[in-house]
């Protein structure tokens, strides 16, 4: 009797992960890493590579939407290719850290 409300759930239906990061959390984590290393871009870039591996793994597991991954990858690309001056420019660019950023260098 499948309609009975007290039946055991199948294992596939139970999500073992109580918390899945959303767009704002991934962006916040990326921004915190960069801002902690604003004076040392090379160390910040190394940490950007590490978190990029994390969100790639999350995407493979299905915890991260493809469009969000693409947005994070666009940001990582800019940060990883930046020299010291560009690094600070990206950190100060508020539009860069907003969900939905498409890849331009917006000046406010």
Phi, psi and omega per residue, in radians:
X1 nan 1.718 -3.095
X2 -1.278 -0.311 -3.093
X3 -1.432 -0.245 -3.068
X4 -1.125 2.204 -3.019
X5 -1.250 -0.166 -3.072
X6 -1.849 0.290 3.134
X7 -1.330 2.725 3.108
X8 -1.292 2.483 3.089
X9 -1.419 2.569 3.053
X10 -1.254 2.656 -3.080
X11 -1.056 -0.579 -3.105
X12 -1.128 -0.487 -3.076
X13 -1.390 -0.296 -3.076
X14 -1.577 2.191 3.099
X15 -1.582 2.013 -3.106
X16 -1.303 -0.298 -3.113
X17 -1.624 1.915 -3.104
X18 -1.269 -0.330 -3.090
X19 -2.438 2.158 3.056
X20 -1.989 2.244 -3.108
X21 -1.154 2.402 3.058
X22 -1.737 -3.088 -3.083
X23 -0.994 -0.818 -3.094
X24 -1.135 -0.621 3.136
X25 -1.196 -0.771 3.103
X26 -1.090 -0.749 3.128
X27 -1.138 -0.701 3.123
X28 -1.117 -0.761 3.114
X29 -1.083 -0.770 3.131
X30 -1.095 -0.772 -3.124
X31 -1.134 -0.727 3.121
X32 -1.075 -0.732 3.099
X33 -1.034 -0.811 -3.103
X34 -1.176 -0.752 -3.103
X35 -1.224 -0.553 3.058
X36 -1.147 -0.421 -3.096
X37 -2.041 0.569 -3.081
X38 -1.113 -0.496 3.139
X39 -1.547 -0.171 -3.114
X40 -2.323 1.365 -3.076
X41 -0.993 -0.618 -3.109
X42 -1.144 -0.669 3.078
X43 -1.195 -0.704 3.099
X44 -1.100 -0.704 3.132
X45 -1.148 -0.619 3.076
X46 -1.105 -0.723 3.111
X47 -1.235 -0.552 3.062
X48 -1.097 -0.721 3.101
X49 -1.071 -0.695 3.138
X50 -1.125 -0.812 -3.126
X51 -1.228 -0.474 3.085
X52 -1.119 -0.644 3.070
X53 -1.123 -0.695 3.134
X54 -1.089 -0.805 -3.101
X55 -1.302 -0.436 3.030
X56 -1.177 -0.741 3.081
X57 -1.104 -0.727 3.117
X58 -1.091 -0.648 3.102
X59 -1.155 -0.719 3.115
X60 -1.109 -0.610 3.113
X61 -1.327 -0.246 -3.110
X62 1.601 0.148 3.139
X63 -1.470 -0.226 -3.069
X64 -2.264 2.164 -3.138
X65 -1.116 2.581 -3.139
X66 -1.051 -0.712 -3.122
X67 -1.163 -0.638 3.077
X68 -1.164 -0.729 3.114
X69 -1.068 -0.717 3.122
X70 -1.091 -0.711 3.103
X71 -1.134 -0.731 3.092
X72 -1.140 -0.713 3.119
X73 -1.128 -0.649 3.084
X74 -1.073 -0.736 3.123
X75 -1.164 -0.789 -3.141
X76 -1.054 -0.719 3.110
X77 -0.983 -0.833 -3.134
X78 -1.112 -0.767 -3.100
X79 -1.179 -0.695 -3.092
X80 -1.262 -0.461 -3.137
X81 -1.638 -0.066 -3.041
X82 -1.335 2.490 2.940
X83 -1.490 -3.067 -3.060
X84 -1.017 -0.756 -3.107
X85 -1.213 -0.756 3.120
X86 -1.135 -0.659 3.106
X87 -0.944 -0.880 3.135
X88 -1.144 -0.620 3.102
X89 -1.084 -0.765 3.117
X90 -1.165 -0.674 -3.138
X91 -1.131 -0.589 -3.119
X92 -1.475 -0.195 -3.081
X93 -1.456 1.817 -3.095
X94 -1.118 -0.600 3.128
X95 -1.106 -0.578 3.127
X96 -1.043 -0.557 -3.057
X97 -1.659 0.012 3.132
X98 -1.489 2.445 3.020
X99 -1.020 2.439 3.134
X100 1.639 -0.007 3.103
X101 -1.043 2.320 -3.019
X102 -1.812 -0.128 3.048
X103 2.185 0.008 3.106
X104 -1.556 2.887 3.057
X105 -1.726 1.592 -3.083
X106 -1.390 2.306 2.990
X107 -1.874 2.383 -3.060
X108 -1.734 nan nan
